[in-house]
Amino acid sequence: YMLKRIILTLLVSCFTLTANAHSMRSTSSKLAEEIKKDSNAVVSILVSKDEHEPFTIPVKKDNQKSSEELGLGSGVIVDSKKGLIITNAHVINRGKIIIVHLKNGRRFIGHVIGQDTGFDIAVVKINADNLSSIAFADSDDLKVGDSVAAIGSPFGLDQTVTSGIVSALNVSHPQIEGFQSFIQTDAPINPGNSGGPLINAEGKIVGINTAILGPGGNIGIGFAIPSNMVKSVYKQLIEHHRVERGALGVIGQKLTWPLKKALNL
């Protein structure tokens, strides 16, 4: 009797493991298909502060310093008909020339429609046809543990994909931007990923990668601006070329334990 129970338990365990493995393969395969489609809408953005700076990105040796005249980031096409691209404001900040590099090798001059440093969002337009775009997802539906993938150009390596999970939501510390409620992820994000999309398993944008915590490279803590915030800012930048804000005349801060004790709350 005991032997039968052991055999039955082993059979059930094997069936469960097989089913889980099949489910994981299906999820992975679905994400791979979505990434394949989405990658056509992810662009590299090269910015020069010097109008005469050549747009080449040499592979640097460890002892070489990167040029202060060149900036590199990523972006994502969200309107294929109008050629509208979302990226970070810090990617195109004070750029004299903006070159947008598509996956198929085509390059275009980018024109800034609007930017806001408080949210670190910018909209760039290119005059091009036959473009692909990625739709937005509702970032309010995200849960900690959801699978996500980041697509971008870390260190100038175009169309690099990294994957992970949502580690935390509504992250307000450390203070990086003026208005933040970050998605924290362990999907590896490195310099050059800024402005690229963070996508979900359905291949939709849940966030825009904007910052990393650490000495300059990935240590498993990256931050993305939630898609709902991005959509709101994007709409205002398209309509007004800037973000219009009201003022309450108050400043909010986190109620820490020492502050709570000092105010007897």
C-alpha positions in Angstrom: 0.0 0.0 0.0 2.8 2.4 0.9 4.7 1.6 -2.2 1.5 2.3 -4.3 1.2 5.7 -2.6 4.8 6.6 -3.2 4.5 5.6 -6.9 1.3 7.6 -7.3 2.9 10.7 -5.6 5.9 10.4 -7.9 3.6 10.2 -11.0 1.6 13.3 -9.9 4.9 15.2 -9.3 6.2 14.3 -12.7 3.0 15.3 -14.4 3.0 18.6 -12.5 6.6 19.3 -13.4 5.9 18.5 -17.1 2.9 20.7 -17.2 4.8 23.6 -15.5 7.7 23.2 -17.9 5.3 23.2 -20.9 3.6 26.4 -19.5 7.0 28.1 -19.1 8.0 27.2 -22.6 4.7 28.5 -24.0 5.1 31.8 -22.1 8.7 32.1 -23.2 7.8 31.4 -26.8 5.0 33.9 -26.7 7.3 36.6 -25.3 9.9 35.8 -27.9 7.4 36.3 -30.7 6.2 39.6 -29.2 9.8 40.8 -28.9 10.5 39.9 -32.5 7.6 42.2 -33.6 8.4 44.9 -31.1 12.0 45.2 -31.9 11.2 46.9 -35.3 9.7 49.8 -33.3 12.7 50.2 -30.9 15.3 52.8 -32.1 18.8 53.9 -31.1 19.2 57.6 -30.6 22.5 59.3 -31.1 22.9 62.9 -30.0 25.7 65.3 -30.7 26.3 68.5 -28.9 28.6 69.5 -31.7 27.1 70.0 -35.2 30.3 68.8 -36.8 30.8 65.7 -34.6 30.9 62.5 -36.7 28.2 60.0 -35.9 30.3 56.9 -35.3 30.5 54.8 -32.1 33.9 53.1 -31.9 34.4 50.1 -29.6 36.3 51.7 -26.7 39.1 50.0 -24.7 38.9 50.0 -20.9 41.4 52.9 -20.6 39.6 55.1 -23.1 37.2 57.8 -22.0 33.9 58.3 -23.8 33.4 61.5 -25.7 31.5 64.2 -23.9 30.2 65.4 -27.3 28.2 62.2 -28.0 25.2 60.8 -26.2 23.5 57.5 -26.8 20.1 56.3 -25.8 17.1 54.4 -26.9 13.5 55.2 -27.9 10.3 53.6 -29.0 8.0 54.5 -31.9 4.4 54.9 -30.6 2.8 56.5 -33.7 4.0 54.9 -36.9 1.9 57.2 -39.2 3.3 60.4 -37.7 6.8 59.1 -36.9 6.5 59.9 -33.2 9.0 58.5 -30.8 9.1 58.5 -27.0 12.5 58.7 -25.2 13.9 60.2 -22.0 14.5 64.0 -21.8 18.0 63.4 -20.5 18.8 61.4 -23.7 18.3 64.4 -26.0 19.1 67.1 -23.6 20.9 70.1 -25.2 21.6 68.0 -28.4 22.5 70.0 -31.5 21.8 67.0 -33.8 19.6 64.0 -33.1 20.0 60.9 -35.3 17.4 58.1 -35.0 18.7 54.7 -36.1 16.1 52.0 -37.0 16.6 48.3 -36.8 16.7 47.9 -40.6 19.7 50.3 -40.8 17.8 53.4 -41.9 18.8 56.7 -40.2 16.8 59.9 -39.9 17.2 63.3 -38.4 15.0 63.7 -35.3 13.1 66.8 -34.4 12.1 67.5 -30.8 8.4 68.0 -30.4 8.5 68.6 -26.7 10.3 67.5 -23.5 9.8 67.7 -19.8 12.8 67.2 -17.4 10.5 66.8 -14.4 9.0 63.6 -15.8 12.1 62.9 -17.9 10.0 62.4 -21.0 10.6 63.7 -24.5 8.9 63.2 -27.9 10.9 63.2 -31.1 9.5 63.1 -34.6 11.1 61.6 -37.8 9.8 61.9 -41.3 9.8 58.3 -42.4 7.4 55.7 -43.9 6.9 52.0 -43.3 7.4 52.3 -39.5 6.3 49.9 -36.8 5.0 51.0 -33.4 4.2 49.5 -30.0 0.9 50.0 -28.1 0.7 51.0 -24.4 -0.5 48.7 -21.7 -2.3 49.8 -18.5 0.5 50.0 -16.0 -2.0 50.0 -13.2 -2.6 46.3 -14.0 1.0 45.4 -13.2 1.8 43.1 -10.2 5.1 42.4 -8.5 6.4 39.2 -10.1 5.1 39.9 -13.6 7.5 39.0 -16.4 8.9 42.0 -18.3 11.6 42.6 -20.9 13.7 45.7 -21.7 14.7 46.5 -25.3 17.3 49.1 -26.1 20.9 49.9 -27.0 23.1 49.5 -23.9 26.7 50.6 -24.6 25.7 51.1 -28.2 24.7 47.4 -28.7 21.6 47.8 -30.8 18.5 45.7 -30.3 19.6 44.1 -27.0 16.9 42.3 -25.0 17.0 41.6 -21.3 14.3 40.0 -19.2 13.3 39.8 -15.6 10.3 40.5 -13.4 8.7 43.5 -11.7 10.5 43.8 -8.4 8.5 46.7 -6.9 5.8 49.3 -7.8 5.3 52.9 -6.9 8.9 53.4 -6.0 9.6 57.0 -4.9 13.1 56.6 -3.4 15.8 57.3 -4.3 14.7 60.6 -5.6 15.9 60.8 -9.3 13.3 62.9 -11.0 10.9 65.6 -10.1 7.7 63.5 -10.4 8.3 59.7 -10.0 6.4 56.6 -9.1 8.8 54.1 -10.7 8.4 50.5 -11.7 11.4 48.7 -10.3 12.7 45.7 -12.3 15.6 43.2 -12.2 15.7 43.1 -16.0 19.3 44.2 -16.7 19.3 47.9 -17.7 22.6 49.6 -18.6 23.7 53.0 -19.9 22.1 53.3 -23.4 18.9 51.6 -22.3 17.4 55.0 -21.3 14.3 55.8 -23.3 13.7 52.2 -24.4 10.5 50.3 -23.6 9.8 47.9 -20.8 7.3 45.5 -22.2 5.0 42.8 -20.8 4.3 39.3 -22.0 1.8 40.7 -24.5 4.4 42.8 -26.1 2.9 46.1 -24.9 4.7 49.0 -23.2 4.3 49.0 -19.4 7.1 51.5 -18.9 10.0 53.6 -20.3 13.4 52.6 -18.9 15.0 55.7 -17.3 17.5 54.9 -14.5 19.7 52.4 -12.7 20.8 52.2 -9.1 24.5 51.5 -8.8 28.0 52.5 -10.0 27.0 52.9 -13.6 26.2 49.3 -14.7 23.4 46.8 -14.0 23.2 45.3 -10.5 19.7 44.0 -10.8 17.9 47.3 -9.9 16.5 49.3 -12.7 13.7 51.8 -12.8 11.0 52.6 -15.5 8.4 55.3 -15.8 4.9 53.7 -15.7 3.1 53.7 -19.1 0.1 55.6 -17.7 2.3 58.5 -16.6 4.1 58.4 -19.9 0.8 58.5 -21.9 -0.4 61.5 -19.9 2.9 63.5 -20.5 3.1 62.4 -24.1 -0.4 63.7 -24.8 0.5 67.1 -23.3 3.8 67.3 -25.2 2.0 66.6 -28.5 -0.8 69.2 -27.8 1.2 72.0 -26.0 4.9 71.1 -26.6 5.2 71.2 -22.8 3.6 69.9 -19.6 1.1 72.3 -18.0 1.0 72.1 -14.3 -1.2 73.6 -11.6 0.3 74.6 -8.2 -1.1 73.8 -4.8 1.4 75.8 -2.7 2.2 72.7 -0.6 5.1 70.2 -0.6 4.5 66.6 0.3 7.1 64.3 1.9 7.2 60.8 3.3 6.3 60.4 6.9 9.3 58.7 8.4 9.4 57.1 11.8 11.6 59.9 13.4 9.3 62.6 11.9 6.2 60.7 13.2 7.7 60.5 16.7 8.8 64.2 16.6 5.3 65.4 15.6 3.6 63.0 18.1 1.5 61.5 15.3 
